[in-house]
Amino acid sequence: MQCYERHSVSENCLGTKVLCDRQGPESEQCFQSRKRPQFQIGLEENCKVDPSRSSEACVGTEEWCGRGPIVKIWGSSKNCIDYRHRDGTQQSHPWEEGSGCHEKTEGCLGTFSWCALYYWATYSSQEACFGDRKPRPTDNKKGPWKFPDVSYFADSEISRGTEALCTEIRNPEIRTSCYNAREPAPWRFPFSADCPVTGDLEDERCMGSQAWCEYQKGIYGTLEGCLSIRQRAPKHSNLDWKYGEDCAKRSEKCLGTLKACSLFERARLKQDCVAARWSPGFILPNSKSCNKEGEPNERCSGTFEWCVDHWSKGGYSGEAACFSKHGFDAVRFENSIISLVAPAVQEKILDVAQNVTTKALFQALAVDGQSRQSAMKSTKEFLAQYFEKLRTALMREGWAEQAVKKALSSA
């Protein structure tokens, strides 16, 4: 503060580089009369006595020399770094796991992120940066696998996620060590609870790990290579079926399972998403669950009406598919009724129908004088009307009720 207030031109305020450069012909002598500054690796303990956390001792020589005003003074960050003196103990930086703090430093982001993404500020390659660090201590605990968090301020493992960060590392051995330094990726089913509710659904937490690895296998070379760094798939997802709630988020909780799963464009992903949930049970109609707009929903109409009248709104292929997802095999139940009831009834109906058909054909051919083709058409229309009346009569006489009772008693 005193330097700014007094416009001091002292060496303490200007720095040795600026002061000596101003000496003209005597600048070289000025430099030689002073000891070279020590190369600083940047230590957290030095930051404690530097409230601004901006000194070279705090952030380290590499970051310090890469700052705009310093580069302007030295001509390049390399000139600044090369002028520092390194002793034998400073040939390698310590390995940093990364604390996650909100500063663009190796201490905050970690060595994997720093050398993979920011090596260019000081080094010619990622390998040169990693090579200037001490090996990661073998007794360091494995860190948690990180999924992308785009809210984090800096490009790093936190913002990209572990997978994207490790695949950025070009050296195969270092890339493998990056994966090995983390716990296996937790398995995700389609549209998991931590699926980002906005933006692109091409995220493992949304697609599910199986589909994600099929999508990413080009990076790993094989599907197995991608799956090998993940936990094994659980036998059951334990994901509950959601009917949707009165909220605006683009989430399964608000949309309901079917609408959320229908957000995927590919049919396979839609099917996998639905299949990962426990089958919903049958629910009774509840007028309190009806929405103001009058749009049908299962909690309002009940499962039976929903599957019979609104199956298409639920994204099902038909009534049977809707009932099947709810744990009721409608086709099998229908076939069981037919197999129990049909033989006895069918024989009687066909006997009567044969007589009706004969009389209808005789009427058309002999009495009305129609041609063979015209008589066939008239008879078919007559039989269609006959069977419709027969169906109505059977329902009125309680045949259907008796058939259902018989089927249920035999089930």
C-alpha positions as CSV (number, residue, x, y, z in Angstrom):
1,M,0.0,0.0,0.0
2,Q,2.9,2.3,0.9
3,C,4.4,1.7,-2.6
4,Y,1.2,3.0,-4.3
5,E,0.7,5.9,-2.0
6,R,4.3,7.2,-2.2
7,H,4.9,6.2,-5.8
8,S,8.1,4.7,-4.5
9,V,10.8,3.6,-7.0
10,S,12.6,1.5,-4.4
11,E,13.6,-2.1,-5.2
12,N,11.1,-3.4,-2.7
13,C,8.3,-1.7,-4.6
14,L,9.5,-2.1,-8.2
15,G,11.2,-5.5,-7.9
16,T,14.8,-6.3,-8.8
17,K,14.0,-7.0,-12.5
18,V,12.4,-3.6,-13.2
19,L,15.0,-1.8,-11.1
20,C,18.0,-3.4,-12.9
21,D,16.4,-3.0,-16.3
22,R,16.3,0.8,-15.7
23,Q,20.1,0.9,-15.1
24,G,20.8,0.9,-18.8
25,P,24.5,-0.2,-19.4
26,E,24.8,-1.1,-15.8
27,S,21.8,-3.4,-15.7
28,E,23.9,-6.6,-16.1
29,Q,26.1,-5.6,-13.1
30,C,22.9,-4.9,-11.2
31,F,21.6,-8.4,-11.7
32,Q,25.0,-10.0,-10.9
33,S,25.3,-8.2,-7.6
34,R,22.1,-9.9,-6.4
35,K,21.3,-13.5,-5.6
36,R,18.8,-15.2,-7.9
37,P,15.4,-15.8,-6.3
38,Q,14.6,-19.3,-5.2
39,F,12.2,-21.3,-7.3
40,Q,8.9,-21.6,-5.3
41,I,6.7,-24.7,-5.5
42,G,3.9,-22.9,-3.7
43,L,2.9,-24.1,-0.3
44,E,-0.3,-23.6,1.6
45,E,1.6,-22.6,4.7
46,N,3.0,-19.6,2.8
47,C,-0.6,-18.5,1.9
48,K,-1.5,-18.2,5.6
49,V,0.7,-15.2,5.9
50,D,-0.5,-13.8,2.6
51,P,-4.1,-12.7,2.9
52,S,-4.4,-11.9,-0.8
53,R,-3.0,-15.4,-1.7
54,S,-1.2,-13.8,-4.6
55,S,2.5,-14.0,-3.7
56,E,5.0,-16.2,-5.5
57,A,5.6,-18.1,-2.3
58,C,1.9,-18.9,-2.0
59,V,0.9,-19.7,-5.6
60,G,4.3,-21.0,-6.8
61,T,6.7,-19.8,-9.4
62,E,5.0,-21.4,-12.4
63,E,1.7,-19.6,-11.8
64,W,3.4,-16.4,-10.7
65,C,5.5,-16.2,-13.8
66,G,2.5,-17.0,-16.0
67,R,0.6,-13.9,-14.9
68,G,0.1,-11.1,-17.5
69,P,2.0,-8.3,-15.8
70,I,4.9,-10.6,-14.9
71,V,5.1,-12.0,-18.5
72,K,5.2,-8.4,-19.7
73,I,8.2,-7.6,-17.5
74,W,10.2,-10.8,-18.3
75,G,9.2,-11.1,-22.0
76,S,7.9,-14.7,-21.4
77,S,7.0,-16.9,-18.5
78,K,9.9,-19.2,-19.4
79,N,12.4,-16.3,-18.9
80,C,10.9,-15.7,-15.5
81,I,11.0,-19.3,-14.5
82,D,14.5,-20.0,-15.8
83,Y,16.0,-17.1,-13.8
84,R,14.9,-18.8,-10.5
85,H,17.4,-20.9,-8.7
86,R,16.5,-24.6,-8.1
87,D,18.3,-26.7,-5.6
88,G,18.3,-30.5,-5.5
89,T,15.2,-30.7,-3.4
90,Q,13.1,-28.6,-5.8
91,Q,13.6,-30.6,-9.0
92,S,10.1,-32.1,-8.5
93,H,6.9,-30.7,-7.2
94,P,4.9,-32.6,-4.6
95,W,1.9,-34.5,-5.8
96,E,-1.4,-32.7,-5.2
97,E,-4.7,-34.5,-4.8
98,G,-6.6,-31.3,-5.1
99,S,-8.7,-29.8,-2.3
100,G,-11.5,-28.6,-4.5
101,C,-11.0,-24.9,-3.4
102,H,-12.1,-22.2,-5.8
103,E,-8.7,-21.1,-7.1
104,K,-7.0,-22.0,-10.3
105,T,-4.0,-23.6,-8.7
106,E,-2.6,-27.1,-8.6
107,G,-3.4,-27.3,-4.9
108,C,-7.1,-26.7,-5.6
109,L,-7.5,-28.6,-8.8
110,G,-5.0,-31.5,-8.3
111,T,-2.0,-32.6,-10.3
112,F,-4.0,-34.8,-12.7
113,S,-6.1,-31.8,-13.7
114,W,-3.2,-29.4,-13.6
115,C,-0.9,-31.3,-15.9
116,A,-3.6,-32.6,-18.2
117,L,-5.3,-29.3,-18.8
118,Y,-2.9,-26.5,-17.9
119,Y,0.6,-27.9,-18.7
120,W,0.9,-25.5,-21.7
121,A,1.4,-22.5,-19.4
122,T,4.9,-23.7,-18.4
123,Y,5.7,-27.0,-20.1
124,S,5.9,-28.2,-23.7
125,S,3.8,-31.3,-23.0
126,Q,1.7,-33.1,-20.4
127,E,4.4,-35.7,-19.8
128,A,6.9,-32.9,-19.1
129,C,4.5,-31.6,-16.4
130,F,3.9,-35.0,-14.9
131,G,7.6,-35.7,-15.0
132,D,8.4,-32.7,-13.0
133,R,6.2,-34.0,-10.1
134,K,7.0,-36.6,-7.5
135,P,5.0,-39.8,-8.0
136,R,1.6,-40.0,-6.4
137,P,2.2,-41.6,-2.9
138,T,1.2,-45.2,-2.9
139,D,-0.4,-44.9,0.5
140,N,-2.8,-42.2,-0.7
141,K,-6.4,-43.3,-0.4
142,K,-8.4,-43.6,-3.6
143,G,-10.5,-40.6,-4.3
144,P,-14.2,-40.7,-5.1
145,W,-15.3,-41.0,-8.7
146,K,-16.6,-37.7,-9.9
147,F,-19.5,-37.1,-12.3
148,P,-19.4,-33.8,-14.1
149,D,-20.4,-30.7,-12.2
150,V,-20.7,-27.8,-14.7
151,S,-21.2,-25.3,-11.9
152,Y,-17.6,-25.5,-10.8
153,F,-15.6,-22.4,-11.9
154,A,-12.6,-24.0,-13.5
155,D,-11.9,-26.6,-16.2
156,S,-10.9,-29.6,-14.1
157,E,-11.9,-33.1,-12.9
158,I,-14.7,-31.5,-10.9
159,S,-16.3,-29.8,-13.8
160,R,-15.5,-32.5,-16.4
161,G,-15.9,-35.5,-14.3
162,T,-13.2,-38.2,-13.7
163,E,-13.8,-40.1,-16.9
164,A,-13.4,-37.0,-19.2
165,L,-10.4,-35.8,-17.3
166,C,-8.5,-39.2,-17.4
167,T,-9.3,-39.7,-21.1
168,E,-7.7,-36.3,-21.7
169,I,-4.3,-37.7,-20.5
170,R,-2.4,-38.9,-23.6
171,N,0.2,-41.2,-21.9
172,P,-1.5,-44.6,-21.5
173,E,0.3,-45.4,-18.2
174,I,-0.5,-42.1,-16.6
175,R,-4.1,-42.4,-17.9
176,T,-4.4,-45.8,-16.2
177,S,-3.0,-44.4,-13.0
178,C,-5.6,-41.6,-13.1
179,Y,-8.4,-44.2,-13.2
180,N,-6.7,-46.3,-10.5
181,A,-6.5,-43.3,-8.2
182,R,-10.3,-43.2,-8.0
183,E,-12.9,-45.7,-6.8
184,P,-14.7,-47.5,-9.5
185,A,-17.5,-45.5,-11.1
186,P,-20.9,-46.2,-9.4
187,W,-23.3,-48.0,-11.6
188,R,-26.2,-45.9,-12.9
189,F,-29.6,-47.1,-14.3
190,P,-31.4,-45.0,-16.9
191,F,-32.7,-41.6,-15.6
192,S,-31.0,-42.0,-12.1
193,A,-31.9,-39.6,-9.4
194,D,-28.8,-37.6,-10.0
195,C,-29.4,-37.2,-13.7
196,P,-29.1,-33.4,-14.5
197,V,-32.7,-32.2,-15.1
198,T,-31.6,-29.6,-17.6
199,G,-29.5,-29.8,-20.7
200,D,-28.3,-32.8,-22.7
201,L,-29.5,-36.3,-21.7
202,E,-26.2,-37.7,-23.1
203,D,-24.9,-38.2,-19.6
204,E,-24.2,-41.5,-17.9
205,R,-26.5,-40.6,-15.0
206,C,-29.3,-40.2,-17.6
207,M,-28.5,-42.9,-20.1
208,G,-27.5,-45.5,-17.6
209,S,-24.0,-47.1,-17.4
210,Q,-24.7,-49.9,-19.9
211,A,-25.9,-47.6,-22.7
212,W,-23.2,-45.1,-21.8
213,C,-20.4,-47.6,-22.3
214,E,-21.9,-48.7,-25.6
215,Y,-21.9,-45.0,-26.6
216,Q,-18.3,-44.5,-25.4
217,K,-16.7,-47.8,-26.4
218,G,-14.9,-46.0,-29.3
219,I,-12.8,-44.2,-26.7
220,Y,-11.9,-47.4,-24.8
221,G,-11.6,-49.7,-27.8
222,T,-14.1,-52.2,-26.4
223,L,-17.3,-52.2,-24.3
224,E,-15.5,-54.3,-21.7
225,G,-12.8,-51.6,-21.3
226,C,-15.4,-49.1,-20.3
227,L,-17.3,-51.4,-18.0
228,S,-14.1,-52.5,-16.3
229,I,-13.7,-49.2,-14.4
230,R,-17.2,-49.3,-13.1
231,Q,-19.0,-51.2,-10.4
232,R,-20.9,-54.3,-11.3
233,A,-24.5,-53.8,-12.3
234,P,-26.8,-54.6,-9.3
235,K,-29.5,-57.3,-10.0
236,H,-32.2,-54.9,-9.1
237,S,-32.4,-51.1,-9.5
238,N,-34.6,-50.4,-6.5
239,L,-36.0,-47.5,-8.5
240,D,-39.7,-46.8,-7.7
241,W,-42.3,-46.0,-10.3
242,K,-43.3,-42.4,-10.2
243,Y,-46.6,-41.0,-11.4
244,G,-45.5,-37.4,-11.6
245,E,-46.2,-34.4,-9.3
246,D,-47.4,-30.9,-9.7
247,C,-44.0,-29.3,-10.2
248,A,-42.2,-27.7,-13.2
249,K,-38.8,-29.4,-13.2
250,R,-37.7,-31.6,-16.0
251,S,-37.3,-34.5,-13.7
252,E,-38.8,-38.0,-13.2
253,K,-40.4,-36.8,-9.9
254,C,-42.3,-34.0,-11.7
255,L,-42.9,-35.7,-15.1
256,G,-43.6,-39.2,-13.9
257,T,-41.6,-42.2,-15.0
258,L,-43.2,-42.7,-18.4
259,K,-42.9,-39.1,-19.6
260,A,-39.3,-38.9,-18.2
261,C,-38.3,-42.0,-20.0
262,S,-40.0,-40.8,-23.2
263,L,-37.5,-37.9,-23.3
264,F,-35.0,-40.2,-24.8
265,E,-35.1,-40.3,-28.6
266,R,-33.9,-43.8,-29.0
267,A,-36.4,-46.6,-28.4
268,R,-33.8,-48.8,-26.7
269,L,-33.2,-46.1,-24.0
270,K,-36.9,-45.6,-23.5
271,Q,-37.4,-49.3,-22.9
272,D,-34.4,-49.7,-20.6
273,C,-35.5,-46.7,-18.6
274,V,-39.0,-48.1,-18.0
275,A,-37.7,-51.6,-17.4
276,A,-35.3,-50.4,-14.6
277,R,-38.3,-49.4,-12.4
278,W,-40.3,-51.6,-10.2
279,S,-43.7,-52.5,-11.8
280,P,-46.4,-50.1,-10.5
281,G,-49.3,-51.7,-8.7
282,F,-53.0,-51.3,-9.6
283,I,-54.5,-48.1,-8.1
284,L,-58.1,-47.1,-7.7
285,P,-59.6,-43.9,-9.2
286,N,-59.0,-40.8,-7.0
287,S,-60.7,-37.6,-8.1
288,K,-58.4,-35.6,-5.8
289,S,-55.5,-36.5,-8.1
290,C,-57.2,-35.1,-11.2
291,N,-55.4,-32.0,-12.6
292,K,-57.1,-28.7,-13.4
293,E,-56.5,-28.9,-17.2
294,G,-58.5,-32.2,-17.4
295,E,-55.6,-34.1,-18.8
296,P,-56.0,-37.8,-17.9
297,N,-53.6,-39.3,-15.5
298,E,-53.5,-42.8,-13.9
299,R,-53.9,-41.6,-10.3
300,C,-57.1,-39.8,-11.3
301,S,-58.7,-42.4,-13.5
302,G,-57.3,-45.5,-11.9
303,T,-55.2,-48.2,-13.5
304,F,-58.1,-50.1,-15.2
305,E,-59.5,-47.0,-17.1
306,W,-55.9,-45.8,-17.7
307,C,-54.9,-49.0,-19.5
308,V,-58.2,-49.4,-21.4
309,D,-58.8,-45.8,-22.5
310,H,-55.5,-43.9,-22.2
311,W,-52.7,-46.5,-22.8
312,S,-51.3,-44.4,-25.7
313,K,-50.9,-41.4,-23.4
314,G,-48.8,-43.6,-21.1
315,G,-46.5,-44.5,-23.9
316,Y,-47.6,-48.1,-24.1
317,S,-48.1,-50.1,-27.3
318,G,-51.6,-51.2,-26.3
319,E,-53.9,-52.3,-23.5
320,A,-52.0,-55.6,-22.9
321,A,-48.6,-53.8,-22.6
322,C,-50.0,-51.4,-20.1
323,F,-51.6,-54.2,-18.0
324,S,-48.4,-56.3,-18.3
325,K,-46.2,-53.5,-16.8
326,H,-48.6,-53.4,-13.9
327,G,-48.0,-57.1,-13.3
328,F,-51.2,-58.4,-14.9
329,D,-50.9,-60.5,-18.1
330,A,-54.2,-59.6,-19.8
331,V,-53.6,-61.7,-22.9
332,R,-52.9,-64.9,-20.8
333,F,-56.0,-64.2,-18.7
334,E,-58.2,-63.7,-21.8
335,N,-56.8,-66.9,-23.4
336,S,-57.6,-68.9,-20.2
337,I,-61.2,-67.8,-20.3
338,I,-61.5,-68.7,-24.0
339,S,-59.9,-72.1,-23.4
340,L,-62.3,-72.8,-20.5
341,V,-65.6,-71.5,-22.0
342,A,-65.2,-71.5,-25.8
343,P,-65.4,-75.2,-26.7
344,A,-68.9,-75.7,-25.3
345,V,-70.4,-72.4,-26.5
346,Q,-68.6,-72.3,-29.8
347,E,-70.1,-75.6,-31.0
348,K,-73.6,-74.5,-30.3
349,I,-73.0,-71.1,-31.9
350,L,-71.5,-72.6,-35.1
351,D,-74.4,-75.1,-35.4
352,V,-76.9,-72.3,-35.4
353,A,-74.7,-70.1,-37.6
354,Q,-74.5,-72.9,-40.2
355,N,-78.3,-73.1,-40.4
356,V,-78.5,-69.3,-40.5
357,T,-75.9,-69.2,-43.3
358,T,-77.7,-71.8,-45.4
359,K,-81.0,-69.9,-45.1
360,A,-79.4,-66.6,-45.9
361,L,-77.7,-68.0,-49.0
362,F,-81.0,-69.7,-50.1
363,Q,-82.8,-66.4,-49.7
364,A,-80.2,-64.5,-51.7
365,L,-79.8,-67.0,-54.6
366,A,-83.3,-68.6,-55.0
367,V,-85.7,-66.0,-53.7
368,D,-83.9,-62.7,-54.5
369,G,-82.2,-64.0,-57.6
370,Q,-78.8,-62.6,-56.8
371,S,-75.5,-63.7,-58.5
372,R,-73.1,-66.0,-56.6
373,Q,-70.7,-63.1,-55.8
374,S,-73.5,-60.8,-54.7
375,A,-75.1,-63.6,-52.6
376,M,-71.8,-64.2,-50.8
377,K,-71.5,-60.5,-49.9
378,S,-75.1,-60.2,-48.7
379,T,-74.6,-63.3,-46.5
380,K,-71.4,-62.0,-44.9
381,E,-73.2,-58.7,-44.0
382,F,-76.1,-60.7,-42.6
383,L,-73.8,-62.9,-40.5
384,A,-72.0,-59.9,-39.1
385,Q,-75.3,-58.4,-37.9
386,Y,-76.3,-61.8,-36.5
387,F,-73.1,-62.2,-34.4
388,E,-73.4,-58.7,-33.1
389,K,-76.9,-59.4,-31.9
390,L,-75.7,-62.7,-30.5
391,R,-73.0,-61.0,-28.5
392,T,-75.5,-58.5,-27.1
393,A,-77.8,-61.3,-26.1
394,L,-75.0,-63.3,-24.4
395,M,-74.0,-60.2,-22.3
396,R,-77.7,-59.6,-21.4
397,E,-78.2,-63.2,-20.3
398,G,-75.1,-63.2,-18.0
399,W,-73.0,-65.6,-20.1
400,A,-69.9,-63.4,-19.7
401,E,-70.4,-63.2,-15.9
402,Q,-70.6,-67.0,-15.7
403,A,-67.5,-67.3,-17.9
404,V,-65.5,-65.0,-15.7
405,K,-66.6,-66.8,-12.5
406,K,-65.6,-70.2,-14.1
407,A,-62.2,-68.9,-15.2
408,L,-61.5,-67.4,-11.7
409,S,-62.5,-70.5,-9.9
410,S,-60.1,-72.5,-12.1
411,A,-57.2,-70.0,-11.9
